[in-house]
Amino acid sequence: MINKQDLIVIAGGGGFIGGHLVARLRELGHTRIRSVDCKPMSEWYQCFDDVENWQLDLQEKGTCLQAAEGATEIYMLAADMGGMGFIENNRALCMLSSLINTHMLLAAKEHGVKRYFYSSSACVYAADKQTSPDVVALKESDAYPAMPEDGYGWEKLFAERMCRHFSEDFGLITRVARYHNVYGPNGTWEGGREKAPAAICRKVIAAKLSGKHEIEIWGDGQQTRSFTYIDDCVKGTMMLMHSEVEEPLNVGSSQLVTINQLVDIVERIAEIQLKRNYNLSAPKGVRGRNSDNTLIQQRLGWQPDTRLEDGMEQTYRWIYKQMTAI
């Protein structure tokens, strides 16, 4: 296990998951944390004075070498990404994230980093296994034969292979998690990069505050997903990083809901009922996606267990504060 004084680098530490990971490491008593992100620090989701906060563009090899110097562990969370509305319309930008992982792997190898974590996605799974709302939960083996989400999914699957081969050829210990729709407070909730839980919270709050009791839903509302609360994501990430599990693992809730059911949950939290307008031409992704947690239960003795209703209440309360702040 890592010592509390060893240097941990969080690539993408100014982002949603990265910020929560930095916060958790601080709570656990780690004293040397380097948080790196390309955004100006004023735009970081969480920023801590007792952490090395570096603004660097990690698409460049030189900045990755700089960021990785002296590190014992690297959590590679940096990527150009967002919700379905972003990744369906920015495939080239998503593919360019392959530069970040490639250069950071090279930097980790050069500096003798002991462990390297890569944040992959459920978007690596074959599209032909996600054509029905009554989807069979996706096992890790369902990533092959390869047919991932165009753009973003291909980049993630390629990065997974890079990690595998750096382990095989150079002995770098790599760990890979396939995240399933992570949500929670201190995340993106407007601007086009937000995911469904935050977008629906924002729309319900806006309808309640404006008195116009209507909501636009992308698709017909029958598409299904599972959503993973951020605390579960961080816990699973750290458990996997320090495990002996060499293959990618799902880190995702297995609580499957339709988008209509997700709206139901937020309406109950807001104590309001809205007229639903369905935008059938909007980006909506695959028809159904859920996480099979058999392997993570077998290998780590754990799976994400925060109820969607509880996580969404926390998320709703936080977004409400942002939208009503003076």
N, C-alpha and C positions, 0 to 999 in steps of 0.2 A: 504494500500500500504506500501511497505517496506521503511524504512528510509534510507537515503544515508549513514548513519554511521553503519547500521546493517551489520553483516558478511554474505557474500554470498560465498558459496563453489561451484566451478566448477570442478566436477569430470570428468577427461578427458580434462582438460584445455589446455594441450599441443597438442591436436589434431586440426583438421581442423575446425569443428564447434565450439569447445570449445574456440579456440584462437580468433575467430571472436566475440564470445559472451563476452569474457573478454574485448576485445577492445571496444565493444559497451557499456558495463557497465561503463567503465572508462569515455567514452565520456559523459555519462549521469550524471557523478559526484559522482558515488559510490566510497567511500574511503576505504572500507574494503572488499577486494576480495581475496579469497584463491584459487589458481589454482593448481590442483593436477593431476599428471600424472606419469605413471610408466617409461616413457622414460627418458634418460638423457636429461637435459635441453638444451644441444647443438642440440638436435633433435626435440625440440618443434617447431611447425609451427609459433607461435608468443609467445614472452616472454617479459614481462614488468617489469621494475625495481621497480615500485611503487605498485606491487602486491606481496602477499605471494606466492611464487613459491615453491611447495613441490614435491619432487620425492618420491612417495610411490606406492607400489603394492597393489591396492585396491581389489585384490582377497582375501586378508586376513582380517579377522574380526577386528583384533587389529589395523590395519592401517586405516580402515574405521572409527573406533571409534576416532582415533586421528584426522583424516581429518574433521570429522563432529563436533568436539567439539566447542561450542560457535556459531554455525551457526544458522541463522534465515531461510535461504533458501538454498536448495541444487539443483543444476542442474546436473542430472546423465547422462552424455554423454559418460562415459568411456566404451569401449568395444574392443574386438579383432575382427576387421572386415576389409573389403576392398571391392573392386569391385567384379564382378561376377567371375572373374578368381580366386580370393582368396576364396570366401565363398563356391564355389562348390568343392574346393579341401581341405578345412580345416574345416570340419563340427564339429569335436570334439573341436577344439580350439574355434570356435564360441560358442558352447554350454557352455564352461567353463566361459563365461562372465556372466552366471547366478549367479556365486559366487559373482561377484562385486555388482550387484543390491541387492541380498539377504542380504549381509553384510552391505551395505550402508543403506538399509531400517531399519535394526536392529539398526544401529548407530543413524539414524535420530529419531527413536522412543525413544531410551535411552536418547538422548540429548534434546529432546523436540523441535525438528526442526518444524517450522510452516508450511512450504510448501516444497514439493518435486516434482521435474519435472523428468520424464523419457522419454528418446528419443527412441521411437520404430521405426518401419519401415514398408513400404508397403509390405515387404516380409512376413508379417503375413497373407496376403490375400490368400484365397483359390485358389489353382492352377487351378481347373477346371473352374474358371471364367477368366482365362488369357491365353486361348489356341489359340486365334485368334489375328492377327494384328489389326483387327477392333473391339478392345475390348470395351465393355461397361465400362465407368468410374466406378471405384470401390468406393462404399459407405462404410462407417464405419461398417455397419451391415454385409458386405460381408466377414468378418473375421470368421464367423461361419455359418454352421458347419466347424470345424477347419480342414484345409488342407494346412498349410503354407509351405514356402520354407524349405526344409529339413535342419536341423542343425540351421542355423542362424535365420530363420523365427520362428522355434519352440522356440528357446531361447527368442526371442522378445515377442512372445505371452505369454509364461510362465511368463516373467517379468511383462507384463501388468496385469496379474491376481494377481501377488504378490502385486502390487501397489493397486489394487482394494481392496484386502482383508485387507491390512494394514489400508486402509481408513475405511473400515467397522468395523474391530475389535478393532482398536487402536485409531481411530480419526485423524490419520495423513492425512493432505490434500495433495493429490497427483494429478498430472496432467500428461497426456500422449499425446504425438504427434506422429503420424505416418508419418515419413519423406519419401518423394518421390525423390530419386536420387538427392541429394544436390551437387552442384558444384560451382566453383568460384576460384578466386585467393587465394594464400596462402594455397593451398591444395596439396594432393599427385598427382604427374603426371608421376611417373615412379616407377619401382621396383616390380610391380605385385599387388599392393593394389589399384591402381588408378581405377577410374570409367570411363565410356565411354566418357564423355565430355573431360576430361583431356587427356585420352589416344589418342583420335582422334586429339586433338590439337597437342600433342607431335609427332604423326606420320606424320601429315601434315607439321609441322615445320621441322622435320628431312628430309622429302622428298624434301622440298624446299631448305634447306641448302646443301644437298648432291648432288642435281641435278638429283637424281634418282626419277623420278616423278611417283612413285607407292605407293599404300597403301594397307595394309592387313586389311580386315574387318572381325570381328568374326561373323559367321553366314552368312545368305544370304542378310543381309542389310534391310530386310523387317520387322523385328521385331520392335515393336513400344514401345515408352516410353514417359513420361513427365519428365522434368528436372527442378529442383528448384534452383534458384539463392540464394547464401548464405545470402545476405542481407534480402531477403524475409523470409528465414528460421529463422534467428535470430529474426526478428520482430514478426513472428508468434509464436515463442517459448516464448518470453517474454509476449505477449498478452495472450496466453493461461495460462501461469504460474499465472498471476494475475487475471484471470477470475474466474467465478463460474461454469465453465464447468467441470463436473465430469467424463464424458465419453471420450474415446480417440477420437482425431480429426485428420483428414488428414491435413498435412501441405505440400502441393505440388502444383506445377503448373498444370493447366489443358490443356496446350498447347501440344497436342499429335503430335509426329513426328516419322517417321521411322529413323532407324540408317543411311540409305542412305541420308535422308534429313538433318540429323545432319552433315554428311560429306559435303553435299552441302553448308551448312552455313559456315563451317570452311574454305572450299575452297574459298568462296567469300571473307572472311576476309583476307585470305592469298594471294588473287589474283593469284590463281593457279588452274589448273585442273589436276587430277591425274588418272592414270589407277588403277582400283579397282580389287584386288585379294581377293576372298571370301574364308575364312577358315571355312568350314562347320563342322569340328570336334572340333572347339574351344568352350569353355563355352559360352553360350548365354542366359541362363535364360529362363524366361517365354516368350511366343510369343508376348504378348501385355499387357501393364499396363498403366493406367491413373488414375488421381485423380478426384473423384467427390467432388466438393467443396461446395455443397449445404448446408451441416451442418455447416461448418466453417463460411459461409456467414450469415447463420441464427443466429448463436450463438455469433460471434465476429464482424459481419458486415464488414468483410474483407476477402480477399484471396490473395495468392501470385500473383503478377501482372507484374513482370519483364519479358519483352519479351526475348525469348531464344536467338534471334539474338543479343540483347544488352548484355546479360550476357556472351555469348560466346565470344564476342569481348573483353571484359574485361579479361576473362580467358585466351584467346589466347595471348593477349599482355603480361600478367604476365608470362606465361610459356615461351614465346619467350625470355624474358629477362633472365630467369633462364638458358635456353639452350645456350644462346650466351654470358653469363657473362664470363669474362676472370679471 
